[in-house]
């Protein structure tokens, strides 16, 4: 757990950022800062800032694989991309961090510090990870253990980013649209012919679905689920049309293609840069902030296994290709936006307790035997890796709190789920939400592993294998959907 002693100096600097200009404001300016024009009309305000979160020291652990690896440098910088909105009564903060996943304690501490600096309630802050697989280890998973020093650094940077965005609040207008790019998303889970799936790490042969089965595998039957091609965008501009920020959402796990010895923010950052170019925002002052959040992509990637493998691209080539494709789809939607000078904002969150799929005594005994026989210190193969996961998971409590959240921006809904969420769940939320459009940001406000549907659990496969990466009860998805819809309905009425 992260030590919670990041206090005096940081809070002083955050407070200074949040109150810049307070002593020089005229009465007219003060009313504008409060969200009101001199004639009493409401004023919508926004501010955005991309805070650099690239580690200061190398080498550093990188998670996202079954074994740990060390990055010696960064190909491109990591950021916490921060957006603050203010309708004059309610303020929201949305933060998207270049990380594979971020545990709840880190976000909670960052929110606490940001609240003290800005006055924005922590419950009105949505913070998420992108899920780039080439970022420093902020949350322990498989053989990568948390880098505690980097966690502390990350907390400070996130809080400072929110404070900086808040200090840049200015009269703004906002609008949204939904585009589509079906060319970059494919369901990575495939139903397979009997006898073509090897035993799982626990020795069972019950899986009927395989993740990433290989191109044109003769055992393929059909994808085990749908995709969501929508590119949802929220655009924020100054009153004179100067771009302030653009928040996008696309349900793509990540792209990859960075060398193992280098950090990269993946296509999420490449999209942010490309959309800025397309809308002509590269020279904006303050700097324009492009943001790509991850949608419901727990079972979605960029590989079409039902077709032959394409030409292999050089490092970062696929990242650039995908970012350009998705950014162009976002730009087409951007050109259709009708802006609002003012919209109301609302937020609601709720913790629910969900059960943990604990290993049984026999499972634990088997795992300990496997680990005792392992040659180590690096574990080899899925059997050994999942044996360690079994022992670690056996120490989890019977239930865990799962934070769910809903935001409303005018008639737009945003759901937040702290899991690698299967696409079917996101599609259901879009369909049943009272707010149109609605999109979901996954890996938000914490990390609780994969979230398959009960049917996907029955089919098995990597995303269902019991580990710290997938441990919630089988019925977690319908319970989460029910609660998120309740929250969306509540904010819709505010």
C-alpha positions in Angstrom: 0.0 0.0 0.0 1.2 3.5 -0.7 2.5 5.5 2.3 0.1 8.5 2.8 2.5 11.2 3.8 2.7 13.5 0.8 1.7 16.7 2.4 2.9 20.2 3.2 5.1 21.3 0.4 2.9 19.7 -2.3 -0.3 21.1 -0.8 1.3 24.6 -0.7 2.2 24.4 -4.4 -1.2 23.0 -5.4 -2.9 25.7 -3.4 -0.9 28.4 -5.1 -1.8 27.0 -8.5 -5.5 26.8 -7.6 -5.7 30.4 -6.4 -3.6 32.3 -9.0 -5.1 35.7 -9.6 -7.5 35.6 -6.6 -6.1 38.8 -5.0 -6.3 40.8 -8.2 -9.7 39.9 -9.5 -12.3 42.7 -9.9 -15.8 42.2 -8.8 -16.8 41.5 -12.4 -14.0 38.9 -12.7 -15.0 37.4 -9.4 -18.6 36.9 -10.7 -17.2 35.2 -13.8 -15.0 33.0 -11.7 -18.1 32.0 -9.8 -19.7 30.9 -13.0 -21.9 33.9 -13.6 -21.8 36.7 -16.1 -22.3 40.4 -15.0 -25.9 40.2 -16.3 -26.6 37.1 -14.2 -26.4 34.6 -17.0 -24.6 31.3 -16.2 -21.1 30.8 -17.4 -19.6 27.4 -18.3 -15.8 27.1 -17.7 -13.2 24.6 -18.5 -9.4 24.1 -18.1 -7.1 21.3 -19.2 -3.5 20.4 -18.6 -1.2 17.4 -19.5 1.1 16.7 -16.6 4.2 14.8 -17.4 4.4 11.6 -15.4 7.5 10.1 -17.0 9.7 8.6 -14.3 12.8 10.5 -13.3 14.9 7.4 -12.7 15.7 4.4 -14.8 15.7 1.4 -15.1 12.1 0.9 -14.0 9.8 -2.1 -13.9 7.2 -2.4 -16.7 4.1 -4.6 -16.2 1.6 -5.9 -18.8 3.2 -9.3 -19.3 3.6 -12.6 -17.5 7.2 -11.7 -16.7 8.6 -8.4 -15.5 10.8 -6.3 -17.7 13.0 -3.2 -17.1 12.7 -0.1 -19.2 16.0 1.9 -19.6 14.4 5.0 -21.2 11.2 6.5 -22.6 10.5 6.6 -26.3 7.7 9.2 -25.6 6.6 10.8 -22.4 3.9 9.5 -20.0 1.2 12.0 -19.0 -1.8 12.5 -16.7 -4.2 14.3 -19.0 -6.5 16.4 -16.8 -9.7 18.1 -17.7 -11.8 20.3 -15.2 -15.3 21.4 -16.0 -17.4 24.0 -14.1 -21.1 24.9 -14.6 -21.0 27.5 -11.9 -22.4 25.1 -9.3 -20.8 21.8 -9.9 -17.2 21.0 -10.9 -15.9 17.8 -12.4 -12.4 16.5 -13.0 -11.6 13.8 -15.5 -8.0 12.4 -15.5 -6.6 9.8 -17.9 -3.2 8.5 -16.9 -0.7 6.7 -19.1 -0.4 3.4 -17.1 -1.4 -0.2 -17.5 -3.5 -0.1 -14.4 -3.6 1.9 -11.2 -4.8 0.6 -7.8 -7.5 2.3 -5.9 -5.3 3.7 -3.1 -3.2 5.7 -5.6 -6.2 7.4 -7.1 -7.8 8.0 -3.7 -4.7 9.8 -2.4 -4.4 11.8 -5.6 -8.0 12.8 -5.3 -7.6 13.8 -1.7 -4.7 16.1 -2.5 -6.5 17.5 -5.5 -9.6 18.2 -3.5 -7.7 20.0 -0.8 -6.0 22.2 -3.5 -9.1 22.9 -5.7 -12.2 22.3 -3.6 -13.5 19.8 -6.2 -15.1 17.0 -4.3 -13.2 13.7 -4.7 -16.5 12.1 -5.6 -16.7 14.4 -8.6 -13.3 13.2 -9.9 -13.0 10.3 -12.4 -9.4 9.0 -12.8 -8.5 6.2 -15.1 -5.5 4.3 -16.6 -5.2 3.9 -20.4 -3.8 0.4 -20.2 -0.7 0.9 -22.2 1.5 -2.2 -21.7 4.7 -0.2 -21.8 4.4 2.1 -18.8 6.0 1.9 -15.3 4.5 -0.7 -12.9 2.0 1.3 -10.8 0.1 -1.9 -9.7 1.6 -5.3 -9.1 0.4 -8.0 -11.4 1.9 -11.4 -12.4 5.7 -11.1 -11.9 5.8 -7.3 -11.8 5.7 -5.8 -8.3 4.6 -2.2 -7.6 7.3 0.4 -7.9 6.4 2.3 -4.6 8.7 5.2 -5.4 7.0 5.7 -8.7 3.6 5.4 -7.1 4.3 8.3 -4.8 5.6 10.3 -7.7 2.5 9.5 -9.7 0.2 10.6 -6.9 1.9 14.0 -6.8 1.8 14.5 -10.5 -1.8 13.6 -10.9 -2.8 16.0 -8.1 -0.6 18.8 -9.5 -2.2 18.2 -13.0 -5.7 18.6 -11.6 -4.7 21.8 -9.8 -3.0 23.2 -12.9 -6.1 22.4 -15.0 -8.3 24.1 -12.4 -6.1 27.2 -12.3 -6.7 27.5 -16.1 -10.5 27.6 -15.9 -11.9 30.0 -18.4 -15.3 30.7 -20.1 -15.8 27.9 -22.5 -18.3 26.0 -24.7 -18.7 22.3 -25.0 -20.2 19.7 -27.4 -20.0 16.0 -28.2 -20.5 13.6 -31.1 -20.0 9.9 -31.9 -18.0 8.7 -34.8 -17.1 5.2 -35.9 -13.9 3.2 -36.8 -14.7 -0.5 -37.3 -11.3 -1.1 -38.9 -9.2 -1.2 -35.7 -11.2 -3.4 -33.3 -11.5 -7.2 -33.3 -12.7 -9.6 -30.6 -9.6 -11.5 -29.4 -11.6 -14.4 -27.9 -12.5 -17.2 -30.3 -14.7 -20.2 -30.0 -12.5 -23.2 -30.9 -13.1 -26.7 -32.3 -13.0 -29.5 -29.6 -9.5 -30.7 -28.8 -7.8 -27.6 -30.1 -7.3 -25.8 -26.8 -4.5 -26.9 -24.4 -5.2 -27.3 -20.7 -5.4 -24.1 -18.6 -2.7 -23.3 -16.0 -4.6 -25.4 -13.4 -4.7 -28.5 -15.5 -8.3 -28.2 -16.6 -9.5 -28.9 -20.1 -12.9 -27.1 -19.9 -12.1 -24.0 -21.9 -14.1 -23.7 -25.2 -12.7 -20.2 -26.0 -9.1 -19.1 -26.6 -7.6 -15.6 -26.4 -5.3 -14.7 -29.3 -5.5 -18.1 -31.0 -3.3 -17.1 -34.0 -4.0 -16.0 -37.5 -6.1 -18.4 -39.6 -5.8 -21.1 -36.9 -7.6 -24.2 -38.3 -9.4 -24.6 -35.0 -11.2 -21.3 -35.3 -15.0 -21.4 -35.3 -16.1 -17.8 -34.7 -15.4 -14.8 -32.4 -16.8 -15.2 -28.9 -18.3 -11.7 -28.7 -19.0 -8.5 -30.6 -17.0 -5.3 -30.9 -17.8 -1.6 -30.4 -16.6 0.6 -33.3 -17.8 3.9 -31.8 -15.4 6.8 -31.3 -17.1 9.0 -28.7 -15.7 12.5 -28.3 -16.3 15.5 -26.1 -14.8 18.8 -27.4 -14.2 21.9 -25.3 -13.4 25.2 -26.8 -12.8 28.8 -25.5 -15.6 31.2 -26.4 -13.6 32.4 -29.4 -13.3 28.8 -30.8 -9.7 28.1 -29.5 -9.5 24.4 -28.7 -9.0 23.6 -25.0 -9.3 19.9 -24.9 -10.9 16.9 -26.6 -11.8 13.8 -24.7 -12.2 10.6 -26.8 -13.3 7.1 -25.9 -12.6 3.9 -28.0 -12.9 0.3 -27.0 -9.4 -1.0 -27.9 -7.2 -2.8 -25.3 -4.0 -1.3 -26.5 -1.8 -1.6 -29.7 1.8 -2.4 -28.6 4.9 -2.5 -30.7 7.3 -0.7 -28.4 10.7 -2.4 -27.6 10.7 -4.0 -24.2 13.5 -1.8 -23.0 11.5 1.4 -23.6 8.5 3.1 -22.2 5.7 4.3 -24.5 2.2 5.7 -23.9 1.1 3.6 -26.9 -1.6 4.8 -29.4 -3.4 6.7 -26.6 -0.8 9.4 -26.7 -0.3 9.2 -30.4 -4.0 9.8 -30.9 -3.9 12.8 -28.5 -1.1 14.3 -30.7 -2.8 13.5 -34.0 -6.2 14.9 -33.1 -4.5 18.1 -32.1 -2.9 18.3 -35.6 -6.2 17.5 -37.4 -8.2 20.2 -35.6 -5.4 22.8 -35.9 -4.7 23.1 -32.2 -0.9 22.5 -32.1 -0.2 26.2 -31.4 -3.0 26.8 -28.9 -2.2 28.8 -25.8 -2.7 27.4 -23.1 -1.7 24.1 -24.8 -4.5 22.0 -26.2 -4.9 18.7 -24.4 -6.0 15.6 -26.4 -7.2 12.7 -24.3 -8.0 9.1 -25.3 -9.7 7.1 -22.6 -10.1 3.3 -22.9 -13.7 2.1 -23.4 -14.9 -1.5 -22.7 -12.0 -3.4 -24.3 -11.4 -6.4 -22.0 -11.8 -8.8 -24.9 -10.9 -6.5 -27.8 -7.6 -6.0 -29.6 -6.2 -4.8 -32.9 -5.6 -8.3 -34.5 -8.1 -10.0 -36.9 -7.3 -13.6 -36.4 -9.9 -14.6 -39.0 -7.7 -13.2 -41.7 -4.0 -13.7 -42.7 -1.5 -11.7 -40.7 -0.6 -8.4 -42.3 2.9 -7.1 -43.0 4.8 -6.6 -39.8 5.4 -2.9 -39.1 8.6 -1.5 -37.5 8.5 -0.5 -33.8 5.8 2.1 -33.1 4.5 1.7 -36.7 1.3 0.1 -35.8 0.8 2.6 -32.9 1.0 5.5 -35.4 -1.2 3.7 -38.0 -4.0 3.0 -35.5 -3.8 6.5 -33.9 -4.2 8.1 -37.3 -7.1 6.0 -38.2 -9.0 6.6 -35.0 -8.2 10.3 -35.0 -9.5 10.7 -38.5 -12.8 9.1 -37.4 -12.9 11.4 -34.4 -12.2 14.4 -36.6 -15.1 13.5 -38.9 -17.4 13.4 -35.9 -15.8 16.6 -34.6 -16.9 18.5 -37.7 -20.5 17.8 -36.8 -20.5 19.1 -33.2 -23.0 21.7 -32.1 -21.6 23.6 -29.1 -23.4 24.7 -26.0 -22.4 27.9 -24.1 -23.6 26.3 -20.9 -24.6 22.8 -19.7 -25.2 21.4 -16.2 -23.0 18.8 -14.7 -23.6 16.0 -12.2 -21.7 13.1 -10.6 -22.6 10.1 -8.5 -20.6 7.2 -7.2 -21.2 4.1 -5.1 -19.2 1.3 -3.6 -20.6 -2.2 -3.9 -19.2 -5.3 -2.2 -18.4 -8.2 -4.6 -17.2 -11.7 -3.8 -13.7 -13.0 -4.5 -13.2 -16.3 -6.3 -10.8 -17.8 -3.8 -8.8 -21.0 -4.6 -9.6 -24.0 -2.5 -7.3 -25.8 -0.1 -6.3 -28.4 -2.8 -5.6 -25.6 -5.3 -3.3 -23.8 -2.7 -1.5 -27.0 -1.8 -0.9 -27.8 -5.5 0.3 -24.2 -6.1 2.8 -24.4 -3.3 4.2 -27.7 -4.6 4.7 -26.2 -8.0 6.5 -23.2 -6.6 8.7 -25.3 -4.4 9.8 -27.2 -7.4 10.3 -24.1 -9.6 13.9 -23.2 -10.4 13.3 -19.4 -10.0 13.7 -16.6 -9.3 11.9 -15.9 -12.5 9.0 -18.3 -12.9 8.7 -20.0 -16.3 5.5 -20.9 -18.0 1.8 -20.3 -17.1 1.6 -23.2 -14.6 4.3 -21.6 -12.4 3.0 -18.0 -12.9 -0.5 -19.0 -11.9 0.7 -21.0 -9.0 2.1 -17.8 -7.5 -1.1 -16.0 -8.3 -3.0 -18.7 -6.5 -1.0 -18.2 -3.3 -1.3 -14.5 -3.5 -5.0 -14.6 -4.2 -5.6 -16.9 -1.2 -4.7 -13.9 1.0 -7.5 -11.7 -0.4 -10.6 -11.0 1.7 -13.9 -12.7 1.0 -15.3 -9.6 -0.6 -13.8 -6.4 -2.0 -15.3 -2.9 -2.5 -15.7 -1.9 -6.1 -16.2 1.8 -6.9 -18.7 2.6 -9.6 -19.4 6.1 -10.9 -21.5 8.0 -13.4 -21.0 11.6 -14.7 -23.4 13.7 -16.7 -22.3 16.5 -19.0 -25.5 18.1 -20.3 -27.3 15.1 -21.9 -24.1 13.0 -22.2 -23.5 10.2 -19.8 -20.1 8.7 -18.8 -19.9 5.5 -16.8 -16.7 4.5 -14.9 -15.8 0.9 -14.0 -12.5 -0.2 -12.3 -12.1 -3.3 -14.5 -10.9 -4.6 -17.8 -14.5 -4.7 -19.0 -15.9 -6.9 -21.7 -17.4 -5.1 -24.7 -20.8 -6.6 -24.3 -21.2 -4.8 -21.0 -20.3 -1.4 -22.6 -22.8 -2.0 -25.4 -25.5 -2.9 -22.9 -24.8 0.3 -20.9 -25.0 2.4 -24.1 -28.3 0.8 -25.0 -30.0 1.0 -21.6 -28.6 4.3 -20.3 -31.2 7.2 -20.0 -28.5 9.6 -21.3 -27.7 9.6 -25.0 -25.0 9.2 -25.9 -23.3 7.3 -23.1 -19.8 5.8 -23.0 -17.9 3.9 -20.4 -14.3 4.6 -19.2 -12.8 1.4 -17.9 -9.9 0.9 -15.4 -11.4 3.9 -13.6 -10.9 4.8 -9.9 -9.0 1.6 -9.2 -8.3 -1.9 -10.5 -10.4 -5.0 -9.9 -9.2 -7.3 -12.8 -11.2 -8.5 -15.8 -14.9 -8.3 -15.9 -16.3 -11.0 -18.2 -20.1 -11.7 -18.4 -21.3 -14.9 -16.7 -21.6 -16.6 -20.2 -18.0 -15.7 -21.0 -17.0 -17.1 -17.6 -18.7 -20.4 -18.6 -16.7 -20.5 -21.9 -13.4 -20.0 -20.0 -10.2 -18.6 -21.4 -7.4 -16.4 -20.2 -9.6 -13.5 -19.0 -11.5 -15.9 -16.7 -8.5 -17.7 -15.2 -8.4 -17.1 -11.4 -5.6 -14.7 -10.5 -5.2 -11.1 -9.3 -6.0 -10.2 -12.9 -9.4 -12.0 -12.7 -10.9 -12.6 -9.3 -14.3 -11.1 -9.0 -17.3 -13.4 -8.5 -18.9 -14.9 -11.7 -22.0 -12.7 -11.2 -20.0 -9.5 -10.9 -20.9 -8.1 -14.3 -24.7 -8.1 -13.9 -24.4 -6.6 -10.5 -22.1 -3.9 -11.8 -24.4 -3.1 -14.7 -27.4 -2.8 -12.5 -25.6 -0.4 -10.2 -24.1 1.7 -13.0 -27.5 2.1 -14.6 -28.9 3.2 -11.3 -26.2 5.8 -11.1 -26.8 7.0 -14.6 -30.5 7.3 -13.9 -29.7 9.4 -10.7 -27.4 11.8 -12.5 -29.9 12.1 -15.4 -32.5 13.5 -12.9 -30.2 16.1 -11.3 
